[in-house]
């Protein structure tokens, strides 16, 4: 597929406004590796090729294991993820698929075991933020495969 819209051709204020959320999240108390794992899983759900390339490379750079990345679509069945990660992944999937499923009390209650209210708010923002990027990239169609670790931050 060909790129439709190049980020270089856009008003920089558009990207700056969206990137302010990324900067906030980078300063939050959320574990950066967990945020990347969520970014990768949500990008799998949304089928965003550019984001999959980016977050896979970032996770490998952070020391993530290939086995965990390959098994991420089946995280519920795998022993490779902590209970905290599983709670966050369940939440990320529910928020991403909120039009199909409810972010039920059972999912929220699992989160409360591991995250404060402030962290849950930040986690909610992180999940919605990667959904924004996935949808933008599905429209713009940037070419995957060329991302370099740290390229955007």
C-alpha positions as CSV (number, residue, x, y, z in Angstrom):
1,X,0.0,0.0,0.0
2,X,1.1,3.5,-0.7
3,X,1.5,6.2,1.9
4,X,-1.5,8.6,1.7
5,X,-0.4,11.4,3.9
6,X,3.1,12.2,5.0
7,X,3.7,13.5,8.5
8,X,6.3,15.8,7.0
9,X,3.6,17.6,5.0
10,X,1.4,18.3,8.0
11,X,1.1,21.4,10.1
12,X,3.6,20.7,13.0
13,X,1.0,21.9,15.5
14,X,-1.1,18.9,14.8
15,X,1.7,16.4,15.7
16,X,2.9,18.6,18.6
17,X,-0.6,18.5,20.2
18,X,-0.8,14.8,20.0
19,X,2.8,14.4,21.2
20,X,2.1,16.4,24.3
21,X,0.0,13.4,25.5
22,X,3.0,11.1,24.8
23,X,5.3,13.4,26.7
24,X,2.9,13.4,29.7
25,X,2.7,9.6,29.6
26,X,6.5,9.3,29.5
27,X,6.6,11.3,32.8
28,X,3.9,9.2,34.4
29,X,4.4,6.5,37.0
30,X,3.5,3.8,34.5
31,X,6.3,1.3,33.7
32,X,7.6,2.2,30.2
33,X,8.0,-1.4,29.2
34,X,4.4,-2.1,30.2
35,X,3.2,0.9,28.2
36,X,5.1,-0.5,25.2
37,X,3.6,-4.0,25.7
38,X,0.1,-2.4,25.7
39,X,1.0,-0.3,22.7
40,X,2.0,-3.5,20.9
41,X,-1.1,-5.5,21.9
42,X,-3.5,-2.7,20.9
43,X,-1.7,-2.3,17.6
44,X,-2.1,-6.0,17.0
45,X,-5.9,-5.7,17.6
46,X,-6.2,-2.7,15.3
47,X,-3.9,-4.1,12.6
48,X,-1.6,-1.1,12.4
49,X,1.5,-2.3,10.5
50,X,3.6,0.8,11.2
51,X,2.8,0.7,14.9
52,X,3.6,-3.0,15.1
53,X,7.0,-2.4,13.6
54,X,7.7,0.5,16.0
55,X,6.6,-1.1,19.2
56,X,8.2,-4.4,18.4
57,X,11.5,-2.7,17.9
58,X,11.1,-0.6,21.0
59,X,10.3,-3.6,23.1
60,X,13.3,-5.6,21.8
61,X,15.5,-2.6,22.6
62,X,14.1,-2.6,26.1
63,X,15.1,-6.2,26.5
64,X,11.7,-7.9,25.9
65,X,11.8,-11.6,24.9
66,X,10.7,-12.7,21.4
67,X,8.7,-15.5,23.0
68,X,6.5,-13.0,24.9
69,X,6.0,-10.9,21.8
70,X,5.1,-13.8,19.6
71,X,2.6,-15.2,22.2
72,X,1.0,-11.8,23.0
73,X,-2.2,-12.5,21.1
74,X,-2.7,-15.5,23.4
75,X,-1.5,-13.8,26.6
76,X,-4.4,-15.3,28.6
77,X,-3.2,-18.8,28.0
78,X,0.5,-18.2,28.6
79,X,2.5,-18.3,31.8
80,X,4.9,-15.6,30.5
81,X,3.0,-12.6,31.8
82,X,2.6,-11.4,35.3
83,X,-0.8,-11.0,36.9
84,X,-0.2,-7.2,36.8
85,X,0.5,-7.4,33.0
86,X,-2.5,-9.6,32.5
87,X,-4.8,-7.1,34.3
88,X,-3.4,-4.3,32.2
89,X,-3.7,-6.3,28.9
90,X,-7.3,-7.2,29.7
91,X,-8.1,-3.6,30.4
92,X,-6.4,-2.4,27.2
93,X,-8.4,-4.9,25.2
94,X,-11.6,-3.9,26.8
95,X,-11.0,-0.2,26.2
96,X,-9.9,-0.9,22.6
97,X,-13.0,-2.9,22.0
98,X,-15.4,-0.8,24.1
99,X,-17.9,-0.7,21.3
100,X,-18.1,-4.5,21.4
101,X,-17.6,-5.3,25.1
102,X,-18.0,-3.6,28.4
103,X,-15.1,-2.5,30.6
104,X,-16.7,-4.5,33.4
105,X,-16.3,-4.4,37.1
106,X,-14.2,-7.6,37.0
107,X,-11.7,-6.0,34.7
108,X,-11.6,-2.8,36.7
109,X,-11.3,-4.6,40.0
110,X,-8.3,-6.6,38.7
111,X,-6.6,-3.3,37.8
112,X,-7.2,-1.9,41.3
113,X,-5.1,-4.8,42.7
114,X,-2.0,-3.4,41.0
115,X,-2.7,0.3,40.1
116,X,-3.7,3.4,42.0
117,X,-6.6,5.5,40.7
118,X,-4.1,7.9,39.2
119,X,-2.2,5.1,37.5
120,X,-5.5,3.7,36.1
121,X,-6.3,7.2,34.7
122,X,-2.9,7.2,33.1
123,X,-3.3,3.7,31.8
124,X,-6.7,4.7,30.3
125,X,-5.0,7.6,28.6
126,X,-2.2,5.4,27.3
127,X,-4.6,2.9,25.8
128,X,-6.7,5.6,24.2
129,X,-3.6,7.3,22.9
130,X,-2.3,4.3,21.1
131,X,-5.8,3.8,19.6
132,X,-5.5,7.3,18.3
133,X,-2.2,6.6,16.7
134,X,-3.4,3.3,15.2
135,X,-6.4,5.0,13.6
136,X,-4.4,7.9,12.3
137,X,-1.8,5.5,10.8
138,X,-4.5,3.3,9.3
139,X,-5.6,6.4,7.3
140,X,-2.2,7.9,6.6
141,X,-0.5,4.6,5.8
142,X,3.1,5.3,6.7
143,X,5.4,2.6,5.3
144,X,6.3,0.1,8.0
145,X,9.8,-1.4,8.3
146,X,11.8,1.7,8.4
147,X,11.3,2.7,12.0
148,X,14.4,3.2,14.1
149,X,14.4,2.8,17.9
150,X,13.8,6.2,19.6
151,X,12.9,7.9,16.3
152,X,10.0,9.8,17.8
153,X,11.2,10.5,21.3
